[in-house]
Amino acid sequence: MATETPITDSSTAAGPNGSARTAGPGRRRIGSGVLTLFTWLVALVFFLPVLWMVLSSFKQEADASSNPPTFFFVPTLDQYSEVLASGVGSYFLNSIIATAISTLFVLVLAVPAAYAVSIRPVEKTQDVLFFFISTRMLPVVAVIVPIYVIAGRLGVLDNIWTLVFLYTAMNLPLAVWMMRSFFQEVPREVLEAAQMDGASLLTTMQRILLPMVAPGVAATALLCVIFAWNEFFLALILTAVNAATVPVMIVSNMTSEGLFLAKLSAASVLASLPVIIAGWIAQKQLVRGLSMGAIK
């Protein structure tokens, strides 16, 4: 009669006398500790430029530009006072208007479009999706000349609504793809039950779909806010004074004469705060939205 060979777990190994020996928990703890340490080191490497920017914003210009770098200094708020006194309110207002309105337009257009390509797909849906994402593959510098000429002919240069339109077009393809993935995670049985109960399409969207994909909508909105707030190239080329945004304000602190590193760091910190605060407030929804569908 044939004897069955026992199957050992991958965490066991043969001992000196042929017996199975289980790998000790100490080795696993060491491996986990090494991985954790490596992760922290990588995170610190990426965070170091941000930390240095914050520290430089509290320095005097001579300390911020010294070589070797100055690590011990007396903190000062002079750079922040200079930046705030230079009239940054209009820049922040323009960025808020362009970011908020373009994000609202993106969500209004992306939600029904994502519903159409995910819940009610038709023939050539994949071609439509590829066309959407292909618009993100074209470098902005390749189309800036025709955009500038058209805006000049229409008389909308240095106009905040020009940026709103362009930011909406810039973020819409990404939003459609993201919302499509969230809609695909909605159980079809829920939609069929709503249809059997006589719910209209608008009712289904308002009371069933949107509450279920709310974390995905929040994640999409936050990414659109980040991209619109940080956009620099279009704002630099198409605006001058009336519609200049925060990234343009940051560059205006760079001068050809004298030192400007500390003031530039202070302006960068102020420009980063709104996005950081928005991400901190929406971090729970952002994590839930980006992880939708990862675990069944």
C-alpha positions as CSV (number, residue, x, y, z in Angstrom):
1,M,0.0,0.0,0.0
2,A,1.5,3.4,-1.0
3,T,2.2,5.8,1.7
4,E,1.3,9.5,1.3
5,T,4.0,12.0,1.6
6,P,3.1,14.8,4.1
7,I,3.0,18.3,2.7
8,T,4.8,20.8,4.8
9,D,4.0,24.5,4.9
10,S,6.3,27.0,3.1
11,S,7.3,28.4,6.5
12,T,8.8,25.0,7.6
13,A,12.3,23.6,6.9
14,A,13.9,20.2,7.4
15,G,15.9,19.9,10.6
16,P,19.2,18.0,11.0
17,N,17.4,14.7,11.7
18,G,14.9,15.2,8.9
19,S,12.1,16.6,11.1
20,A,10.2,19.7,10.1
21,R,11.4,22.9,11.7
22,T,9.2,26.0,11.8
23,A,10.9,29.3,11.0
24,G,11.0,31.4,14.2
25,P,9.0,34.5,14.6
26,G,12.2,36.5,15.3
27,R,13.2,36.3,11.7
28,R,9.9,37.5,10.5
29,R,10.0,40.4,12.9
30,I,13.5,41.4,11.7
31,G,12.3,41.3,8.1
32,S,9.3,43.4,8.9
33,G,11.4,45.9,10.9
34,V,13.9,46.2,8.0
35,L,11.0,46.9,5.5
36,T,9.5,49.5,7.9
37,L,12.9,51.2,8.3
38,F,13.4,51.3,4.5
39,T,9.9,52.7,4.0
40,W,10.6,55.5,6.5
41,L,13.9,56.3,4.8
42,V,12.2,56.5,1.4
43,A,9.5,58.7,2.8
44,L,12.0,61.0,4.5
45,V,14.0,61.4,1.2
46,F,10.8,62.5,-0.6
47,F,9.8,64.8,2.3
48,L,13.2,66.4,2.8
49,P,12.7,69.1,0.0
50,V,9.4,70.1,1.5
51,L,10.9,70.3,5.0
52,W,13.8,72.4,3.7
53,M,11.4,74.7,1.9
54,V,9.4,75.3,5.1
55,L,12.6,75.9,7.1
56,S,13.9,78.3,4.5
57,S,10.7,80.3,4.6
58,F,11.6,81.3,8.3
59,K,15.1,82.4,7.4
60,Q,16.7,85.7,6.4
61,E,17.7,85.8,2.8
62,A,21.4,85.6,3.7
63,D,20.8,82.4,5.7
64,A,18.6,80.8,3.1
65,S,21.2,81.3,0.4
66,S,24.4,80.5,2.4
67,N,26.8,77.8,1.3
68,P,27.2,75.6,3.3
69,P,23.6,75.6,4.4
70,T,22.6,77.3,7.7
71,F,21.0,74.8,10.0
72,F,20.8,77.0,13.1
73,F,19.1,80.3,12.7
74,V,16.7,82.7,14.4
75,P,13.2,82.2,12.9
76,T,11.5,85.2,11.4
77,L,8.2,86.0,9.7
78,D,9.6,88.8,7.6
79,Q,9.4,86.8,4.4
80,Y,5.7,86.0,5.0
81,S,5.0,89.6,5.8
82,E,6.6,90.7,2.5
83,V,4.7,88.1,0.5
84,L,1.3,89.0,2.1
85,A,2.1,92.8,1.6
86,S,2.7,92.3,-2.1
87,G,-1.0,91.8,-2.7
88,V,-1.4,88.0,-3.0
89,G,-5.2,88.2,-2.4
90,S,-6.1,88.6,-6.1
91,Y,-3.9,85.7,-7.1
92,F,-5.5,83.4,-4.5
93,L,-9.0,84.6,-5.5
94,N,-8.3,83.8,-9.2
95,S,-7.0,80.3,-8.3
96,I,-10.0,79.6,-6.1
97,I,-12.5,80.7,-8.8
98,A,-10.7,78.8,-11.5
99,T,-10.2,75.7,-9.4
100,A,-13.7,75.5,-7.8
101,I,-15.8,76.3,-10.9
102,S,-13.7,74.0,-13.2
103,T,-14.0,71.2,-10.7
104,L,-17.7,71.7,-10.4
105,F,-18.1,71.6,-14.2
106,V,-15.9,68.5,-14.4
107,L,-18.1,66.6,-11.9
108,V,-21.3,67.7,-13.7
109,L,-20.0,66.4,-17.0
110,A,-18.0,63.4,-15.8
111,V,-20.7,61.7,-13.7
112,P,-23.3,61.2,-16.5
113,A,-20.5,60.4,-19.0
114,A,-19.0,57.8,-16.7
115,Y,-22.5,56.3,-16.1
116,A,-23.0,56.0,-19.8
117,V,-19.8,54.2,-20.5
118,S,-19.9,51.9,-17.5
119,I,-23.6,51.1,-16.7
120,R,-25.0,51.6,-20.2
121,P,-22.2,50.9,-22.6
122,V,-22.8,51.0,-26.3
123,E,-20.9,50.0,-29.4
124,K,-17.4,51.6,-29.7
125,T,-17.4,52.5,-26.0
126,Q,-13.7,51.5,-25.8
127,D,-12.9,53.8,-28.7
128,V,-14.6,56.7,-26.9
129,L,-12.7,56.0,-23.7
130,F,-9.4,55.9,-25.6
131,F,-10.3,59.2,-27.3
132,F,-10.9,60.7,-23.8
133,I,-7.6,59.6,-22.4
134,S,-5.7,60.4,-25.6
135,T,-6.3,64.1,-25.0
136,R,-4.1,63.8,-21.9
137,M,-1.2,62.4,-23.9
138,L,-0.7,65.5,-25.9
139,P,1.8,68.0,-24.3
140,V,0.2,71.3,-23.5
141,V,3.2,73.1,-25.2
142,A,2.2,71.5,-28.5
143,V,-1.2,73.3,-28.5
144,I,-0.4,76.5,-26.7
145,V,0.1,78.5,-29.9
146,P,-3.4,77.8,-31.4
147,I,-5.0,78.2,-28.0
148,Y,-3.2,81.6,-27.6
149,V,-4.3,82.7,-31.1
150,I,-7.9,81.6,-30.6
151,A,-8.1,83.3,-27.2
152,G,-6.6,86.5,-28.7
153,R,-9.1,86.5,-31.6
154,L,-12.0,86.0,-29.1
155,G,-10.6,88.7,-26.8
156,V,-10.4,86.4,-23.8
157,L,-6.7,86.6,-22.9
158,D,-6.1,87.4,-19.3
159,N,-9.6,86.2,-18.5
160,I,-10.4,83.9,-15.6
161,W,-13.1,82.1,-17.6
162,T,-10.5,81.1,-20.2
163,L,-8.7,79.2,-17.5
164,V,-12.0,77.7,-16.2
165,F,-12.7,76.3,-19.6
166,L,-9.2,75.0,-20.2
167,Y,-9.0,73.4,-16.7
168,T,-12.3,71.7,-17.2
169,A,-11.1,70.3,-20.6
170,M,-7.8,69.3,-18.9
171,N,-9.3,67.3,-16.0
172,L,-12.5,65.9,-17.7
173,P,-10.8,62.8,-19.3
174,L,-9.2,61.8,-16.0
175,A,-12.4,62.3,-14.1
176,V,-14.4,60.2,-16.6
177,W,-12.0,57.3,-16.3
178,M,-11.9,57.5,-12.5
179,M,-15.7,57.7,-12.2
180,R,-16.1,54.8,-14.6
181,S,-14.1,52.5,-12.4
182,F,-16.2,53.5,-9.4
183,F,-19.5,53.0,-11.2
184,Q,-18.4,49.5,-12.3
185,E,-18.1,48.5,-8.7
186,V,-21.8,49.2,-8.1
187,P,-23.7,45.8,-7.9
188,R,-26.0,45.5,-10.9
189,E,-28.7,43.9,-8.7
190,V,-29.2,47.2,-6.9
191,L,-29.9,49.0,-10.2
192,E,-32.2,46.2,-11.3
193,A,-34.1,46.5,-8.1
194,A,-34.5,50.2,-8.5
195,Q,-35.7,49.7,-12.0
196,M,-38.3,47.2,-10.9
197,D,-39.5,49.6,-8.3
198,G,-40.2,52.1,-11.0
199,A,-37.4,54.6,-10.1
200,S,-36.5,56.9,-12.9
201,L,-32.9,57.5,-14.1
202,L,-32.6,60.7,-12.2
203,T,-33.9,59.2,-9.0
204,T,-31.6,56.2,-9.4
205,M,-28.6,58.6,-9.9
206,Q,-29.6,60.8,-6.9
207,R,-30.7,58.3,-4.3
208,I,-28.7,55.1,-5.2
209,L,-25.7,55.6,-7.4
210,L,-24.3,58.9,-6.1
211,P,-24.5,57.9,-2.4
212,M,-22.7,54.6,-3.2
213,V,-19.9,56.2,-5.1
214,A,-19.6,59.3,-3.0
215,P,-16.0,58.5,-1.8
216,G,-15.1,58.1,-5.5
217,V,-16.6,61.5,-6.3
218,A,-14.7,63.0,-3.5
219,A,-11.4,61.4,-4.6
220,T,-12.0,62.6,-8.2
221,A,-12.8,66.1,-7.1
222,L,-9.7,66.4,-4.9
223,L,-7.4,65.3,-7.7
224,C,-9.1,67.8,-10.1
225,V,-8.6,70.5,-7.4
226,I,-4.9,69.6,-7.1
227,F,-4.3,69.6,-10.8
228,A,-6.1,72.9,-11.4
229,W,-4.6,74.6,-8.4
230,N,-1.0,73.6,-9.4
231,E,-1.4,74.3,-13.2
232,F,1.3,76.8,-14.2
233,F,2.0,76.8,-18.0
234,L,-1.5,77.9,-19.2
235,A,-1.8,80.5,-16.5
236,L,1.7,81.9,-17.3
237,I,1.1,82.2,-21.0
238,L,-2.6,83.2,-21.1
239,T,-2.7,85.6,-18.2
240,A,-1.0,88.9,-17.3
241,V,-2.5,90.8,-14.4
242,N,-6.3,90.3,-14.1
243,A,-6.4,86.5,-14.1
244,A,-3.0,85.5,-12.8
245,T,-3.1,82.6,-10.4
246,V,-1.0,81.5,-7.4
247,P,1.7,79.6,-9.4
248,V,2.3,82.8,-11.4
249,M,2.5,84.7,-8.1
250,I,5.2,82.3,-6.9
251,V,7.3,82.9,-10.0
252,S,6.9,86.7,-9.6
253,N,9.0,86.5,-6.4
254,M,12.1,85.4,-8.5
255,T,14.2,88.4,-9.3
256,S,17.3,88.9,-11.4
257,E,19.0,91.0,-8.7
258,G,19.4,90.2,-5.1
259,L,18.5,87.1,-3.1
260,F,15.0,85.7,-3.2
261,L,15.2,82.1,-2.0
262,A,13.6,82.7,1.5
263,K,10.8,84.8,0.0
264,L,10.2,82.3,-2.7
265,S,10.0,79.5,-0.1
266,A,7.4,81.6,2.0
267,A,5.3,82.1,-1.2
268,S,5.5,78.4,-1.9
269,V,4.4,77.4,1.6
270,L,1.4,79.8,1.4
271,A,0.5,78.4,-2.0
272,S,0.6,74.8,-0.8
273,L,-1.5,75.3,2.3
274,P,-5.0,75.3,0.7
275,V,-4.3,72.0,-1.1
276,I,-2.8,70.4,2.0
277,I,-5.8,71.5,4.1
278,A,-8.2,70.2,1.5
279,G,-6.4,66.9,1.4
280,W,-6.3,66.6,5.1
281,I,-10.0,67.3,5.4
282,A,-10.9,64.8,2.7
283,Q,-8.3,62.2,3.5
284,K,-10.9,59.6,4.7
285,Q,-12.9,60.0,1.5
286,L,-9.8,60.0,-0.6
287,V,-8.5,56.7,0.8
288,R,-11.9,55.1,0.5
289,G,-12.4,56.4,-3.0
290,L,-8.9,55.3,-4.3
291,S,-9.3,51.9,-2.7
292,M,-12.8,51.1,-4.0
293,G,-12.8,47.8,-5.7
294,A,-9.4,46.8,-4.4
295,I,-10.9,44.4,-1.9
296,K,-14.0,42.4,-2.7
